[in-house]
Amino acid sequence: MNCPYIKKCGGCQLGHLPYDKQLKKKQESVTQLLKGFGKVDPIIGMKDPYYYRNKVHHVVCNDKKGNGFTGIYEEKTHHVIRVDECLIENKKADEICMTIASLMKSFKMKAYNEDTGYGFLRHILIRTGHVTGQILVVLVVASPVFPSKNNFVKALRKVHPEITSIVANINNRGTSMVLGEKEQVLYGKGYIEDVLCGKTFRISPKSFYQVNSVQTEILYGKAIEFAALTGKETVIDAYSGIGTIGMVASDQAKEVLSIELNPDAVKDAYANAKNNKIKNIKFVKADAGEYMVKMAAQKQKADVVFMDPPRAGSDKKFIDSVAKLAPKKIVYISCNPETLKRDLGMITAKGYKVQKIQPVDMFPGTGHCEVVTSLVRK
Ligand code: SAH
């Protein structure tokens, strides 16, 4: 990959390598970590490994002349590198970031300065719908008072009429969290919709959504294939986000229960089930581990469990309880092979055997690798 920012930006650890070498490296590292559990299938890469990120996050800054620019934190620092076009980010989203930066001066809008606490615009978050083309722009600002907000929205939409929604997110905290609690919709619905595996999903600013839509269809396809559903199963989709995996599985299952901690994601999930006219799915807003403990105490059972935890992986509480629910199959979707290894150790100690290990490259350029693993009860 021929990226001008590669030396400073911490985003793409493998960006200096041609794509086939990146895939080889990921295959080797996943195999090295997981070979003790079984054969690791060949990684599924992308045909076109560029501009795939449907979610783009840029930090906003001022240069010495007071002009706005946006970019990415330099690796392990809070120094911002100006990035006009990133090779893995949606191109339109990067164009919109540049437009916002260019409007700042005429609107007397200052970038927020982390050291002094002065200034207004902190971050820009853009989500683009891969199929629908809808675009949501989230302006993360330091104060609830947005000067000339209607004119700013108008000026931005004049250059980019393709933007379907604009939201102000208010973050006046001194933390490294990008998004604050409060939101104000400035234009449109406040979310985008996109289509994945034939279903339509609404995605709000704070909900998790897989960043690489092309590879997500492959990933979910593998997860569903490994589950080998027949239409009779009671399925749990743990760490369910906006309900994507459970809803894709619902066509081939008796019933699905989705468990997710983030309230905005659960709200999206309800709306998504209704929109897609899915009747055999339920959602709970809970810590997946704690909820599974409750289910196990009530002697509930499940036939198939999908689990897709964040990078930190799952926990002992969750895995102990899964074993009590005694599903025939567990399909573990992991974005971190290290925590996957730890968790597979715990799951296999509970009477499960690894059947399939399938790496999928969701993040070309970066050092990250997604892995779908299926386990059966011995
Ligand atoms: N399966 C979804 C989401 C995966 S990301 C998808 O493919 O889009 C992981 C999700 O786990 C996030 O939505 C996050 O909010 C949620 N999460 C994190 N910790 C959790 C916990 N302890 N209990 C339940 N959900 C949790």
Boltz pocket constraint, residues with backbone or C-beta under 6 A from the ligand:
constraints:
  - pocket:
      binder: B
      contacts: [[A, 208], [A, 209], [A, 210], [A, 238], [A, 239], [A, 240], [A, 241], [A, 242], [A, 243], [A, 244], [A, 245], [A, 259], [A, 260], [A, 261], [A, 262], [A, 265], [A, 286], [A, 287], [A, 288], [A, 289], [A, 308], [A, 309], [A, 310]]
      max_distance: 6.0
